[in-house]
């Protein structure tokens, strides 16, 4: 977290500055690394549907099938039925933490 700002997440600029300082490179080089990472991630998620950030997280695409409109019991009004809208097939991005990320918390 940034000094004195413990309730908010770091901004993109603060993250780039911190990484540049730790790695001893310029902010432009850090930005280029993130752009390259985004490009690789996009390619892998569209291809095999899986991207791993080593030691931190696994990003995967889950394909959800289409769901037809249907009636089901209403959880708020017992004994009544409610109409559930149809949903098209879609792709959902899931992020799963790996062991190292879990141990940081």
N, C-alpha and C positions, 0 to 999 in steps of 0.2 A: 504494500500500500504506500501511497505517497505520504510524505511527512505531514502530520496534522489533518489528514483527510481520510479517516478510518472508516467512514460510513459509505463511501462511494468507491466504485471500481476505478482503476487507472484508465486514463484516456489513451487513445492510440499513440499520441505523441509522447506521453510519459513512458509507455511500454517501450517504444522505439528508442527513446533516450537512455533508459535503464539498460536495455540490451546492448546498445552501442558502447556504453561505459564499461559494462562487464566484459564484453568481447574485445574491446580495444579497436573497434572499427567505427566508421562514420554512420550517421543516421540514414544516409542514402543507401549504403550497403545493406543495412538492416531492412530497409524498405524493399530493396531488390530481393532479398532472401524471402520475405513474406509474400511478395508477388510470385516468385518461383514456386513456393510452397502451395499457394492457392491454385496455380496452374496444374501442378502435379496432382493435387487433391481432386480437382475437377475432372481430370482425365481418368483417375482411378475410380472415382465414384460413378462416373458414367459407364466405365468398362466393367470391371469385376464387382463394383458396388461396395468396396472395402478399402479403407485407408487407415494406416496405423501411424500415429506419432509415437515413435519408440519411447517406451517407458512411461508414457503419459495417458494416451487414450486411443481408442479404436472407434473410427467413424464408419458407420455402415448404412446402406440404403435398404429399407424394407419395403417390398412391394405389397401394398394392400389391395385386395380385389374389390370390385364394384359390389355395392350392397343395394338390393332392391328396397323400395318403400314397403314397410310392413307395420302391423299393429303389434304392440307388446303391452304388458301390464304397466300401468302408471305407478311409479314408486311413491308419488306424493298424494295420490288419491286411490287407496286400495279398493279393488273391485272394479275399477274403471280401466279402459284400454286407452292407449295413446298412439297416435300415428307417428312413426319415425320416417323422416325424409330419406330418399334415395341418395347414395353417395357414389360418385364416379371412382374408378380405379385410380390410385394415386401412389406416389413414392414418398416415403417418410424417412427423414434423416435421423438416425439414432446415434448418440455418442455414449460410449461405455468407458468408464475409467479403468485403467490398468492398475496393477498392484502398487506401483510407485506413487501414483497420483492419490490413491486411497490412503497411503501411509503418510502423506503430507498433511492431511486434515486432522 
